[in-house]
Amino acid sequence: MTALMDHDEFRAALESAIKGRSANTSPFSIAWASGKLSRAHLARWAENHYHYVGPFADYLGYVYARMPAQYQEAKDFLLANMYEEEIGGDRHTDLLIRFAEACGTTRARVTDEANMSATTRALQSWCYCIAMREDPIVAVAGLVVGLESQVPSIYRRQTPTLREKYGFTDEEVEFFDLHIVSDEIHGERGYQIVLEHANTPALQQRCLKICEIGAQMRLLYTNALYRDYVEQELPLQELDLAA
């Protein structure tokens, strides 16, 4: 039987569950960071990404409703995260739409579910499923540790390129700047909640597995963006996949 890990062992195991599955390894992310995507490609990303991150407060709301009352700090974190997403300043989806419009698409296209790919729909559905059905601590592991904690490392590679190679303004890329900071904080809080409350070997193992699956889901989604929108114009052999 698997023994209960201490916090240091468990933290290392959670990080290992994500390692090697980061969306940074996707051809789409590599093409973005190297400035090889067109603005049209970035517009297709925004049209899909809206339907993944747009309902994030909804996902967290389902987890909040099922989080045990005695885990007050976890409930407070979820509530604060929802507030930041929706009304704690500029609505995050409005910042995403601002970037999308700078790429040449429209608010109407971004918000239209018909413009999301099947793989994006699968990622959105997985997030809803985890939020509604999993143990709340496991759900935090999947949604916050497995998915949200990856964001700063992804955007730190992509955002300089948006300014330096594509010429976007600070206002147009505010969505990315905001999430580099906020999701680093959210990711760490998610780790602390999981480390504190995954207090049985079985629960720890479920958290590890959901982190692994969450990272795989985001990588699958990002790979599909390349396959669906970019591959015919930018074949793999034109990318430095070792970057």
N, C-alpha and C positions, 0 to 999 in steps of 0.2 A: 504493500500500500504506500502511495506517495505521502511523504511527510510534509507537515506544514512548514513553509519557507519563512525565514525572517524577512524583514522589510528590504534589506539590501539584496538578498537573493531573489526575492520576488520582483523587485524593481528591475534588476538585470534581466530576469526572464521575460518581463513585459517588453522591455526594449528589444530583446532578441526576437520576440515574436513578430515585431514590425520590421526589424532590420532585414534588408535584402528584398523587401517587398514595397519599398517606397515608390510613390508615383514619380519621383525624380528619375527613375530608371526607364521610364516609358519613352519611346521615340517622340511622342508629342511634346513631352517636357523638355527633352534634349533639343528638339528643333526650336522650341520657344526660347530656351536659355541662350541658344547660339544665334538668335535673330533670323532664323530661316523660315518662320511662318509668315504668312501674309496677314494683313489686317482682316481679310475675309475669314481666314482660319480662326483668328482670335474671336471674331464675331460668333462663329459657330460654337466655340468654347463657351462664350458667355450665354448663348441661348440654351445650352445644355446645363451649364453650371447653376444657373438660376433655379432649375427644378431639383437639383440636389441640395443646395444650401438654403434655398428660399424657405422650405418648411423646417429648418433646423430648430426654430423655437417650438414648433409643433412636436417634433420628436422629443425634445427635452420636457415639454409639458406632460406628455404621457409618462415619462420616467418620474417626474416630480410628483404626479398624482399617486404613484405606487411606492414611492420611497418611504420607508418606515419613519414614523413621526419622530422617533428618538434620534434619528440621524439628521439633526437640525442643520448642522453645518453643510451637509450634502444638499439638503433641500434649499438652503439659502444660496448656495453656489448655482444650482440649476435655475432658480428664480432670477438671480442677477444676470446670468448668461442670457436668459430669454429677454430680459429688459434691455440689455445692450444690443441684442440683435434687432429689436423692433422699435423701441422708443427712447433709448438712452442716447440721444443725439440724432445724427442722420441714420435713417433706416438702412441696414446693411445692403438690402436688395436694391435700394435706390442708388447706392454708390456703384453697385455692380452694373445696373442699367446705364448709369452715366458712362462707365467705361465701354459698355457695349455700343452705345450710340457713337462714341468716339471712334469705334472700329467700323462704323458704317451700317449697323443694323438699327432697329427701332424698338421702342418699348413694347409695341404690340407684338412684334415677332418674338422678343425675349419671353414674354409672359404667356405666349401661346403654347400649350402643351403639345400641340402637333409638331413642334419643331424640336422636341427632345427625342434623342435616339432610344432604341429599345434597351441598350445597355444602361443609359442614364436612368430610364424608368426602373430598371432592375435594382440599381443602387438606391434610388429613392424608396422603393418598396421594401428593400432589405432594412433600411433605416427605420421605417415605420414598424416593421415586424419586430425588430430588436426592441424598440421603444415600448411597444405594446405588450410583448409576450415574455421577454426575458426577465430574470431577476434584476431589480433596479441597479444593483452594483455591477452586475455583468453588463447591463446596458450602458452604464457610464464607461466601463472598460472599452466596449465596442465603439461607441459614438464619440467619446471625448479622447480616450487614449489612442485607440486604433485609428481614428480618422482625424479628429481636430488637432491633435498634437503634432501631426505631420506638416500642417500648413506653413508654419514659419520657415522650415527648411526648404520647402518648395518655392515659396514666394521670394525668399532671399536670393534665389538663383534667377528668378524670372523678372523681378521688378526692376533691377538696374537696366536690363535689356530693353524694357518698355520705354524708359527715358532715353537711353543712350543710342539705341539703334532704330527705334520706331518714332521717337520724338513726342511721346505723350507728355502732357503737362502733369504737374503735381496733383492738380484737382482731378484729372482724369484717372489717375492711378491711386487715388485715396483708398479705394477698396482694399488694395494689396497692402499698403502701408499700415492701415488699421489692423489688418488680420495678422501681420507679422508680430505686432505687439500684443494684441488681445488674445490670440490663440496660443501664444507662448504661456501666458498667464493661465488661460483656461486649461491647457494641456497639463500643466504642472498641478493645478488643483484637482484635475481628474485623476492623475497618478496618486495623489495623497488620499483621496477618497477610496480608491480601490485598495491601496496598501493597508488602509486602516480597517476597512469593513469586509474585505475578502478574507475571512478569519477561519476558514476550514480548508483542508487540502482540496476537497472537491470544488469549492467555490473558486479557489485560486486557479485550478486547472481550467475551469469554465471561462474565467477571465482571460487566461492566456490564449485559449482557443479562439475566443471572439475577437481578440486583438489581431490575431493572425488572419482571421477571415476578413475583418474590417480592412486591413491593409491590402489584402488580395482584391477586395471589392473595388477599392479606390484605384488600384493599379489596373484592374480590368477595365474600369470606366475610362481611364486616361488612355489606355492602349486602344480602346474602341474609337476615341476621338481621332486618333491618328489614322486608323484603318478606314473610318467612315468619311473623313473630310480632307485628309492630307496625302495619303499614300500614293494616289495616282499622280499627283503633282510633284511629290518629293519622296522618291523611293528610298528605302533603307540604306542603300549603298552610298547615298549622298550625305548621310549623317555619321557623325563620329560617336558611335554608341558606347565607346569607352570613356567618353567625357564625364 
